[in-house]
Amino acid sequence: MQDLIEKVFTDPTFVWVGLILVVLITLAVFKKLFKLVMI
């Protein structure tokens, strides 16, 4: 399990995919919050 985690974090493609997913999720959450605030 530890080896898998290290492999994921050292592989640049996995790191980029993770970063993109995090950015997309945060943007989606912010849009929902923004709509709630605007109403």
C-alpha positions in Angstrom: 0.0 0.0 0.0 2.8 2.4 0.9 4.6 1.6 -2.4 1.4 2.4 -4.3 1.1 5.7 -2.6 4.7 6.6 -3.3 4.4 5.5 -6.9 1.3 7.7 -7.4 2.9 10.8 -5.8 6.2 10.4 -7.8 4.5 9.8 -11.1 4.0 13.3 -12.7 0.9 12.2 -14.7 -0.9 11.1 -11.6 0.0 14.3 -9.8 -1.3 16.4 -12.7 -4.6 14.4 -12.9 -5.0 14.8 -9.2 -4.4 18.6 -9.3 -6.9 19.0 -12.2 -9.5 17.0 -10.3 -9.1 19.1 -7.2 -9.3 22.4 -9.2 -12.5 21.2 -11.0 -14.1 20.1 -7.7 -13.3 23.3 -5.9 -14.6 25.4 -8.9 -17.9 23.4 -8.8 -18.3 23.9 -5.1 -17.5 27.7 -5.4 -20.1 28.0 -8.2 -22.8 26.4 -5.9 -21.8 28.6 -3.0 -21.9 31.7 -5.2 -25.4 30.8 -6.5 -26.6 30.4 -2.9 -25.0 33.7 -1.9 -26.5 35.6 -4.9 -30.1 34.5 -4.1 
